[in-house]
Amino acid sequence: MKSLTINNRYGEKLAAYLFTPQEEPRYIMVVCHGFRGGKENGGKIFTFAEKLKKLGLGVMAFDFSGSGQSEGDFLNASLSRQAEDLRQVIDHLDAEFSVPIILLGRSFGGSTVLAGGSGDQRIAGYVLWSTPINLEQTFAGMLPDKYSQLKCGEIITIRDEAGEFGLHPDLIRDFSLHDMDSYLQQMGPRPVLVVHATDDEVVEPRNALYMQERLEKCSLTMVDGAGHRFLDKITHREDITLEWLINTFDLEA
């Protein structure tokens, strides 16, 4: 594993991990974390990356600006800014490896994959874990007591298990700049794996069904009893993803 930084368009350094197999990688998978998450995904990225390396994949996991060890202020977080960060990471990998890229996003990271990579022909395939398409509905559900304040233009403060953080109203104003249907259409015939829990309490399962109906080449797996975080079914989600990668890209297990 190699630790590195990649400059985004604002000159902020994005912290990243790069995992590479012994042989030249056939593909590079870029992993995009969820809202308030980080590239380590609670330490799970290390074991998952090892599994991917055995298939001949390189793996890049990075922190969006203002998250984890990256520079920037989380207060400025938005889908547009995260999409820009992702495009900088794609450009970096394309220049270094010149191999096809597979994008994986979890939750809001999946929304970022759509916004930042759907029209990029360097992308060979997509993996979307627990991804929201209806962003306004999802965030209104996440922030039931605060969303109206954001709508009124107020900066709000929230506390979670990781500490206190602020959200700027530009976060939700930015949603209107993104046509999710257009992003799905731009993915064209490239393969997409959607994995979602039937009991997801944060991102309603109908988001996954919506994508399946509109994507040309979508493999959908709905998992019972996993919740939004797949806490007891992390390995199951990884196994679904690994099997799809092997079958879709003709990889050797």
PyMOL commands that set and color helices and strands:
alter all, ss='L'
color gray80, all
select helices_A, chain A and resi 41-54+74-76+79-97+108-117+135-142+147-151+170-177+180-186+206-214+234-249
alter helices_A, ss='H'
color red, helices_A
select strands_A, chain A and resi 2-7+13-19+27-32+57-62+101-106+123-129+156-160+163-167+192-197+218-223
alter strands_A, ss='S'
color yellow, strands_A
deselect
rebuild
show_as cartoon
